[in-house]
Amino acid sequence: MIPIDTSPAAPRSKPRRWLRWLLALPFLLAAASALQVAVLRFVDPPLSAFMLARQLEAWGTGEFSFRVAYDWRDLEDVAASLPVAMLAAEDQNFAQHRGFDFKAIEKARSNNAKGRRVRGASTATQQVAKNLFLWQGRSWLRKGVEAWYTLLIEAMWPKSRILEVYVNIAEFGDGIYGAQAAARSYWRKDASRLSLAESARLAAVLPSPRRYSVSSPGPYVQRRANWIQRQVRQLGGPAYLQTLD
């Protein structure tokens, strides 16, 4: 008869368990991020990572009375001139690309190589990914995570939802986020009543709303706002939104 070993099995070593967790961690993070994006396809975000960071920054510097201004509005409750103006200013190929505008990226790379000062090539989807989920900075890690979230958003959300979130979480002044908060802060009106000129001025301060002023626009903002109004007309005005999805 063959003797049976009834002694208890030796416990697995802690290093092996940690190794398995480390190997599984990327897959767990990927699943968690996919779940985040899936939920926010239907649930309006109560705040964004950038809003939270700004509020914590204010508290850290002793500005305890500081409060982020943010008031969600569905896309149909925002004047159509604003989303079109924002796309005219920042992402005119929004309807065609799938998250990354490679023509704009190549143009920016070429101009940077020549030493010219150019605007970035981030799409509206990339800006949503960055503002909604990520921390501020320019590291390669953050860029990689931004690219991942951009792919998820484009895969799970229709273009209209991307635009709706973009219009609601974009920063239009220090601590002023979204169309409704901006309309109330600058003109004491609802976002549904914004004019094309007002929408263009809001879009003109992107993506540097703390450097440029909506309430006291300088020559640059005024010129850019006029240019944005012309671009809105070239895109077809509010009718452009009907080409999405």
C-alpha angles and dihedrals in degrees: 000000000000111000115240118225107229097172115122117265115258112256117253113258118256094235090059092050091049090049091054091050091049091051091048095045097084091052092048092050091048091051092047093050091048089052090050092053093044092053094047090054085077106016119070109233113249089211141343133241090252092052091051092048092051092049092049090047090055093049090047091057094046097259093136093159092058115113129181112240109224131147118167119228126182114242093253089057093057122080106260089229092072102058090042091049091050091051091045088054101041114013119017092166093056094119093052108040128073098224102305126067101209094181090056091045092053092047091051091047092050094049093045089053088055092051095248122146108242138166120254124268098229114139125222088257092054091049091051090050092049099043097040102044113012146069126248119265144084104250122137089240092058091046090052093050089046090054091051093051090045090057092047093049093049091047096048107030131061116236091253091059092049090052092046092054091043092055091048102047102035113115114238098174139351103316093348110123129180138003098287096048090047094048092049094044098048106027106014091237139108121269090245090067099052114130125222091254092052092045091050091051091052091049091047093068093056129143094012106046094157092053097046127046129227094190095047105026117193126211093279094053091045093051092045093048090053090049091050091053090055091048091050090056091048090052089054101259119248090347087073090075089064090064091065119098 
